[in-house]
C-alpha cells in the first residue's frame, strides 16, 4: 500500500509543479510585461532576468517537492497507524 501512496505523491508533485509553473509564468508576464526567459531566447532577456527567473522557479519547485514529500509521509504514517489498529482488533 505504501507504493500506491508514493505513486500518488509523485502524481500530486507533478501536477502541482505543472500548475505552479503556469502561475509563476503568468505572474512573471504580468509583472515584467515579457515572457519568462528560456534557452531559446537568443539573449532577449538580461542575465539579471534569467537569474531571477531561475531562482524563482527553483525555489517554487523545492517548496512543492518538500511539501508533497512531507504530505506523502504523513499519509503513509497515518494509514500505517490505522492499519495496525485494525490488525490489533
MDAnalysis code that builds the backbone (N, CA, C; Angstrom):
import MDAnalysis as mda
import numpy as np

u = mda.Universe.empty(267, n_residues=89, atom_resindex=np.repeat(np.arange(89), 3), trajectory=True)
u.add_TopologyAttr("name", ["N", "CA", "C"] * 89)
u.add_TopologyAttr("resid", np.arange(1, 90))
u.add_TopologyAttr("resname", ["UNK", "UNK", "UNK", "UNK", "UNK", "UNK", "UNK", "UNK", "UNK", "UNK", "UNK", "UNK", "UNK", "UNK", "UNK", "UNK", "UNK", "UNK", "UNK", "UNK", "UNK", "UNK", "UNK", "UNK", "UNK", "UNK", "UNK", "UNK", "UNK", "UNK", "UNK", "UNK", "UNK", "UNK", "UNK", "UNK", "UNK", "UNK", "UNK", "UNK", "UNK", "UNK", "UNK", "UNK", "UNK", "UNK", "UNK", "UNK", "UNK", "UNK", "UNK", "UNK", "UNK", "UNK", "UNK", "UNK", "UNK", "UNK", "UNK", "UNK", "UNK", "UNK", "UNK", "UNK", "UNK", "UNK", "UNK", "UNK", "UNK", "UNK", "UNK", "UNK", "UNK", "UNK", "UNK", "UNK", "UNK", "UNK", "UNK", "UNK", "UNK", "UNK", "UNK", "UNK", "UNK", "UNK", "UNK", "UNK", "UNK"])
u.atoms.positions = np.array([
    [0.817, -1.192, 0.000],
    [0.000, 0.000, 0.000],
    [0.864, 1.260, 0.000],
    [2.042, 1.196, 0.636],
    [2.928, 2.362, 0.645],
    [3.327, 2.761, -0.765],
    [3.482, 1.787, -1.652],
    [3.857, 2.080, -3.033],
    [2.778, 2.920, -3.706],
    [1.533, 2.605, -3.436],
    [0.425, 3.369, -4.018],
    [0.460, 4.809, -3.531],
    [0.698, 4.993, -2.224],
    [0.777, 6.346, -1.685],
    [1.955, 7.111, -2.277],
    [3.067, 6.429, -2.469],
    [4.237, 7.085, -3.058],
    [3.967, 7.474, -4.514],
    [3.288, 6.612, -5.249],
    [2.929, 6.939, -6.630],
    [1.947, 8.109, -6.674],
    [0.985, 8.110, -5.763],
    [0.050, 9.230, -5.695],
    [0.778, 10.515, -5.309],
    [1.744, 10.410, -4.399],
    [2.545, 11.571, -4.020],
    [3.321, 12.122, -5.201],
    [3.870, 11.231, -6.020],
    [4.593, 11.646, -7.219],
    [3.645, 12.329, -8.205],
    [2.465, 11.755, -8.376],
    [1.475, 12.353, -9.285],
    [1.054, 13.740, -8.801],
    [0.864, 13.882, -7.498],
    [0.495, 15.190, -6.938],
    [1.626, 16.187, -7.161],
    [2.872, 15.744, -6.961],
    [4.024, 16.616, -7.163],
    [4.107, 17.093, -8.607],
    [3.934, 16.188, -9.552],
    [3.991, 16.548, -10.973],
    [2.870, 17.527, -11.320],
    [1.670, 17.230, -10.859],
    [0.542, 18.115, -11.138],
    [0.715, 19.493, -10.506],
    [1.180, 19.520, -9.264],
    [1.392, 20.797, -8.578],
    [2.508, 21.596, -9.243],
    [3.547, 20.912, -9.702],
    [4.647, 21.594, -10.386],
    [4.162, 22.212, -11.690],
    [3.363, 21.486, -12.442],
    [2.807, 21.993, -13.693],
    [1.957, 23.231, -13.433],
    [1.078, 23.145, -12.442],
    [0.208, 24.264, -12.099],
    [1.025, 25.462, -11.608],
    [2.007, 25.207, -10.772],
    [2.841, 26.289, -10.240],
    [3.617, 26.980, -11.359],
    [4.102, 26.208, -12.330],
    [4.836, 26.814, -13.444],
    [3.925, 27.755, -14.233],
    [2.680, 27.345, -14.433],
    [1.727, 28.205, -15.136],
    [1.474, 29.489, -14.342],
    [1.309, 29.358, -13.039],
    [1.037, 30.517, -12.191],
    [2.240, 31.453, -12.140],
    [3.436, 30.883, -11.960],
    [4.646, 31.707, -11.895],
    [4.900, 32.387, -13.242],
    [4.681, 31.681, -14.339],
    [4.860, 32.274, -15.669],
    [3.884, 33.422, -15.899],
    [2.633, 33.216, -15.530],
    [1.629, 34.276, -15.701],
    [1.968, 35.485, -14.827],
    [2.421, 35.231, -13.618],
    [2.812, 36.324, -12.726],
    [4.005, 37.088, -13.285],
    [4.968, 36.352, -13.847],
    [6.150, 36.978, -14.446],
    [5.736, 37.891, -15.605],
    [4.879, 37.360, -16.469],
    [4.421, 38.140, -17.626],
    [3.660, 39.385, -17.186],
    [2.838, 39.252, -16.143],
    [2.067, 40.394, -15.661],
    [2.993, 41.448, -15.044],
    [3.992, 40.997, -14.308],
    [4.891, 41.923, -13.619],
    [5.876, 42.600, -14.569],
    [6.482, 41.816, -15.487],
    [7.534, 42.355, -16.354],
    [7.035, 42.774, -17.730],
    [5.904, 42.227, -18.153],
    [5.414, 42.500, -19.493],
    [6.138, 41.694, -20.562],
    [6.975, 40.725, -20.142],
    [7.720, 39.872, -21.067],
    [7.448, 38.409, -20.755],
    [7.732, 37.556, -21.737],
    [7.681, 36.123, -21.486],
    [8.836, 35.734, -20.580],
    [8.685, 34.648, -19.802],
    [9.792, 34.190, -18.964],
    [10.998, 33.795, -19.828],
    [12.207, 33.957, -19.300],
    [13.405, 33.577, -20.061],
    [13.431, 32.073, -20.363],
    [13.893, 31.739, -21.558],
    [14.105, 30.342, -21.929],
    [15.462, 30.228, -22.612],
    [15.895, 29.020, -22.857],
    [17.193, 28.801, -23.500],
    [17.191, 29.272, -24.949],
    [16.028, 29.344, -25.564],
    [15.928, 29.704, -26.979],
    [15.689, 31.200, -27.189],
    [15.975, 32.021, -26.191],
    [15.678, 33.448, -26.273],
    [16.602, 34.250, -27.171],
    [17.738, 33.726, -27.547],
    [18.740, 34.499, -28.290],
    [19.110, 35.770, -27.536],
    [19.313, 35.613, -26.240],
    [19.753, 36.705, -25.361],
    [18.781, 37.874, -25.326],
    [17.503, 37.591, -25.517],
    [16.485, 38.637, -25.442],
    [16.384, 39.195, -24.024],
    [16.523, 38.336, -23.034],
    [16.431, 38.750, -21.641],
    [17.826, 38.971, -21.059],
    [17.897, 39.821, -20.056],
    [19.185, 40.109, -19.428],
    [19.596, 38.966, -18.507],
    [20.854, 38.983, -18.101],
    [21.352, 37.990, -17.156],
    [20.588, 38.096, -15.843],
    [20.299, 39.321, -15.434],
    [19.565, 39.533, -14.185],
    [18.195, 38.870, -14.248],
    [17.484, 39.061, -15.345],
    [16.171, 38.433, -15.502],
    [16.281, 36.912, -15.502],
    [17.271, 36.401, -16.212],
    [17.459, 34.948, -16.273],
    [17.788, 34.381, -14.888],
    [18.625, 35.091, -14.132],
    [18.997, 34.638, -12.797],
    [17.794, 34.679, -11.856],
    [17.046, 35.760, -11.889],
    [15.858, 35.868, -11.030],
    [14.846, 34.785, -11.388],
    [14.643, 34.553, -12.691],
    [13.703, 33.517, -13.132],
    [14.165, 32.142, -12.647],
    [15.449, 31.865, -12.771],
    [15.981, 30.576, -12.316],
    [15.804, 30.383, -10.818],
    [16.096, 31.401, -10.039],
    [15.930, 31.311, -8.590],
    [14.465, 31.151, -8.204],
    [13.610, 31.885, -8.866],
    [12.177, 31.819, -8.571],
    [11.608, 30.430, -8.868],
    [11.947, 29.889, -10.023],
    [11.413, 28.572, -10.379],
    [12.026, 27.466, -9.523],
    [13.306, 27.589, -9.193],
    [13.948, 26.584, -8.336],
    [13.341, 26.595, -6.933],
    [13.127, 27.783, -6.399],
    [12.526, 27.880, -5.062],
    [11.109, 27.311, -5.061],
    [10.345, 27.621, -6.095],
    [8.978, 27.107, -6.194],
    [8.972, 25.584, -6.285],
    [9.844, 25.021, -7.113],
    [9.917, 23.563, -7.262],
    [10.333, 22.895, -5.959],
    [11.274, 23.491, -5.255],
    [11.735, 22.916, -3.990],
    [10.612, 22.913, -2.954],
    [9.884, 24.008, -2.869],
    [8.777, 24.085, -1.916],
    [7.727, 23.022, -2.230],
    [7.424, 22.849, -3.501],
    [6.433, 21.841, -3.898],
    [6.928, 20.439, -3.558],
    [8.181, 20.134, -3.866],
    [8.720, 18.804, -3.590],
    [8.727, 18.496, -2.095],
    [9.166, 19.445, -1.292],
    [9.207, 19.222, 0.156],
    [7.798, 19.047, 0.717],
    [6.889, 19.899, 0.301],
    [5.508, 19.825, 0.792],
    [4.855, 18.503, 0.387],
    [5.025, 18.107, -0.861],
    [4.429, 16.850, -1.328],
    [5.064, 15.644, -0.629],
    [6.374, 15.679, -0.448],
    [7.056, 14.585, 0.243],
    [6.599, 14.439, 1.674],
    [6.497, 15.569, 2.372],
    [6.029, 15.524, 3.759],
    [4.571, 15.079, 3.831],
    [3.772, 15.547, 2.895],
    [2.371, 15.128, 2.866],
    [2.236, 13.635, 2.633],
    [3.033, 13.115, 1.718],
    [3.004, 11.678, 1.438],
    [3.422, 10.881, 2.667],
    [4.490, 11.309, 3.341],
    [4.941, 10.619, 4.548],
    [3.881, 10.674, 5.646],
    [3.214, 11.813, 5.756],
    [2.151, 11.958, 6.751],
    [1.017, 10.970, 6.480],
    [0.619, 10.853, 5.225],
    [-0.460, 9.926, 4.858],
    [-0.033, 8.482, 5.112],
    [1.206, 8.146, 4.774],
    [1.702, 6.787, 4.997],
    [1.701, 6.460, 6.486],
    [2.180, 7.388, 7.313],
    [2.196, 7.163, 8.760],
    [0.786, 7.042, 9.316],
    [-0.102, 7.905, 8.870],
    [-1.486, 7.878, 9.347],
    [-2.155, 6.566, 8.955],
    [-1.943, 6.149, 7.710],
    [-2.532, 4.902, 7.243],
    [-1.927, 3.720, 7.993],
    [-0.623, 3.779, 8.251],
    [0.051, 2.702, 8.984],
    [-0.492, 2.554, 10.389],
    [-0.766, 3.660, 11.073],
    [-1.346, 3.600, 12.417],
    [-2.744, 3.027, 12.373],
    [-3.513, 3.430, 11.362],
    [-4.882, 2.956, 11.222],
    [-4.890, 1.461, 10.914],
    [-3.960, 1.009, 10.065],
    [-3.886, -0.403, 9.701],
    [-3.512, -1.255, 10.908],
    [-2.535, -0.781, 11.713],
    [-2.127, -1.574, 12.864],
    [-3.207, -1.594, 13.927],
    [-4.025, -0.553, 14.017],
    [-5.140, -0.552, 14.964],
    [-6.206, -1.553, 14.527],
    [-6.435, -1.635, 13.230],
    [-7.412, -2.602, 12.693],
    [-6.891, -4.017, 12.877],
    [-5.585, -4.231, 12.642],
    [-4.993, -5.557, 12.810],
    [-5.040, -6.015, 14.257],
    [-4.891, -5.079, 15.204],
    [-4.893, -5.429, 16.622],
    [-6.297, -5.794, 17.103],
    [-7.299, -5.275, 16.451],
    [-8.677, -5.505, 16.897],
    [-9.212, -6.824, 16.458],
])
